[in-house]
């Protein structure tokens, strides 16, 4: 079972920095994330989701390849590639993996302008090593599915200057 953790920040940049650090930890096998998204609210009040993976672009690329391949079979590769790219982009846009986009947008609406949050869906982690690496970040736990003691421990680490 995955755990949801949402950490808020007083600026728009710290969430991106923490996401980069979490990705490094994932490459070191200290953490296994199902999804990680930065939510920002700009000075005009617009909420934006910064997905780690662009599903629309990935779908278009995969669709282009398969459409081109099928197009070669039917002797019309350009039409096949175009149809494949369109279908792939549409399926990528419609598929929603991980954290619900509606939830994150609604959460972002509650932020003050020029702030951000990091939404992480964690499959598994090595808590002591992960918490040690997060000590440099100052943020506030906004929502979580962690147990109360683990949530309190995370907040203590993030509350340190």
C-alpha positions as CSV (number, residue, x, y, z in Angstrom):
1,X,0.0,0.0,0.0
2,X,1.3,3.5,-0.9
3,X,1.4,6.5,1.5
4,X,0.4,10.0,0.4
5,X,2.5,12.9,1.8
6,X,1.9,16.5,0.9
7,X,4.4,19.1,2.1
8,X,3.8,22.8,1.7
9,X,6.5,25.5,1.2
10,X,6.5,29.3,1.5
11,X,8.0,29.8,-2.0
12,X,7.6,28.3,-5.4
13,X,11.1,26.8,-5.7
14,X,11.7,24.6,-2.6
15,X,9.2,22.0,-3.7
16,X,11.2,21.5,-7.0
17,X,14.4,21.1,-5.0
18,X,12.9,18.5,-2.7
19,X,11.5,16.6,-5.7
20,X,15.0,16.5,-7.2
21,X,16.4,15.2,-4.0
22,X,13.7,12.5,-3.8
23,X,14.5,11.4,-7.3
24,X,18.1,11.1,-6.4
25,X,17.1,8.9,-3.4
26,X,14.9,6.8,-5.7
27,X,17.9,6.2,-7.9
28,X,19.9,5.1,-4.8
29,X,17.0,2.7,-3.9
30,X,16.3,4.5,-0.7
31,X,12.8,5.3,-1.8
32,X,10.2,4.0,-4.3
33,X,7.7,6.6,-5.4
34,X,4.6,5.9,-7.4
35,X,4.0,9.5,-8.2
36,X,5.5,12.9,-7.4
37,X,4.0,16.2,-8.4
38,X,4.8,19.8,-7.5
39,X,1.8,22.1,-7.2
40,X,2.4,25.9,-7.5
41,X,0.2,28.9,-7.2
42,X,1.7,31.9,-9.0
43,X,1.4,35.6,-8.1
44,X,-1.8,35.9,-10.2
45,X,-3.4,33.0,-8.2
46,X,-3.2,30.4,-11.0
47,X,-2.6,26.8,-9.8
48,X,-0.3,24.7,-11.9
49,X,0.5,21.0,-11.6
50,X,4.1,20.1,-12.5
51,X,4.0,16.3,-13.2
52,X,7.2,14.3,-13.2
53,X,6.1,12.5,-16.3
54,X,4.2,14.1,-19.2
55,X,1.7,11.4,-20.1
56,X,0.5,13.3,-23.2
57,X,4.0,13.5,-24.7
58,X,4.8,9.9,-23.8
59,X,1.5,8.7,-25.3
60,X,2.2,10.7,-28.5
61,X,5.7,9.3,-28.9
62,X,4.5,5.7,-28.4
63,X,1.5,6.2,-30.7
64,X,3.7,7.6,-33.4
65,X,5.9,4.6,-33.3
66,X,3.1,2.1,-33.4
67,X,1.2,4.1,-36.0
68,X,4.3,4.3,-38.2
69,X,4.9,0.5,-37.9
70,X,1.3,-0.3,-38.8
71,X,1.4,2.3,-41.6
72,X,4.4,0.5,-43.1
73,X,2.3,-2.7,-43.2
74,X,-0.5,-1.0,-45.1
75,X,1.9,1.1,-47.2
76,X,1.0,4.5,-45.8
77,X,3.4,5.3,-42.9
78,X,2.7,9.0,-42.7
79,X,-1.0,8.6,-42.1
80,X,-0.3,5.8,-39.7
81,X,2.2,7.9,-37.7
82,X,-0.3,10.9,-37.6
83,X,-3.2,8.8,-36.5
84,X,-1.0,6.9,-34.0
85,X,0.4,10.2,-32.5
86,X,-3.1,11.6,-32.1
87,X,-4.5,8.5,-30.5
88,X,-1.4,8.1,-28.2
89,X,-1.6,11.7,-27.1
90,X,-5.3,11.4,-26.3
91,X,-4.9,8.2,-24.3
92,X,-1.9,9.8,-22.4
93,X,-4.0,12.9,-21.6
94,X,-7.0,10.8,-20.4
95,X,-5.0,8.4,-18.3
96,X,-4.4,9.5,-14.7
97,X,-1.8,7.6,-12.8
98,X,-1.0,8.1,-9.1
99,X,-2.3,11.1,-7.2
100,X,-5.7,12.5,-8.4
101,X,-5.3,15.8,-10.3
102,X,-8.6,17.2,-9.0
103,X,-7.4,16.7,-5.4
104,X,-4.2,18.5,-6.1
105,X,-5.9,21.4,-7.9
106,X,-8.4,21.9,-5.1
107,X,-5.5,21.8,-2.6
108,X,-3.6,24.4,-4.6
109,X,-6.6,26.7,-4.6
110,X,-6.2,27.0,-0.8
111,X,-2.6,28.2,-1.1
112,X,-1.5,31.8,-0.8
113,X,0.1,33.2,-4.0
114,X,3.7,32.4,-4.7
115,X,3.7,29.2,-2.6
116,X,4.0,25.5,-3.5
117,X,3.6,22.0,-2.3
118,X,5.1,18.6,-3.1
119,X,2.7,15.7,-3.4
120,X,4.4,12.3,-3.1
121,X,2.9,8.8,-3.3
122,X,5.5,6.6,-1.7
123,X,5.4,2.8,-2.1
124,X,8.2,2.1,0.3
125,X,11.2,3.8,1.8
126,X,14.1,3.5,4.2
127,X,12.7,6.1,6.7
128,X,15.9,6.9,8.7
129,X,18.0,7.6,5.6
130,X,15.3,9.5,3.8
131,X,14.5,11.7,6.8
132,X,18.2,12.4,7.3
133,X,18.4,13.7,3.7
134,X,15.3,15.9,4.1
135,X,16.7,17.9,7.1
136,X,17.8,20.8,4.9
137,X,14.3,21.5,3.7
138,X,11.9,23.7,5.7
139,X,8.2,22.9,5.0
140,X,5.0,22.0,6.7
141,X,3.1,18.6,6.4
142,X,-0.3,19.5,4.9
143,X,-1.8,16.1,4.4
144,X,-0.6,12.5,4.9
145,X,-1.8,9.0,5.2
146,X,1.1,8.2,7.5
147,X,0.6,7.1,11.1
148,X,0.5,9.9,13.6
149,X,3.9,9.2,15.0
150,X,5.6,9.0,11.6
151,X,3.8,12.2,10.5
152,X,5.1,13.9,13.7
153,X,8.6,12.7,13.0
154,X,8.5,14.0,9.5
155,X,7.2,17.4,10.7
156,X,10.0,17.6,13.2
157,X,12.6,17.0,10.5
158,X,11.0,19.6,8.2
159,X,10.6,22.1,11.0
160,X,14.3,22.3,11.7
161,X,16.2,25.3,10.3
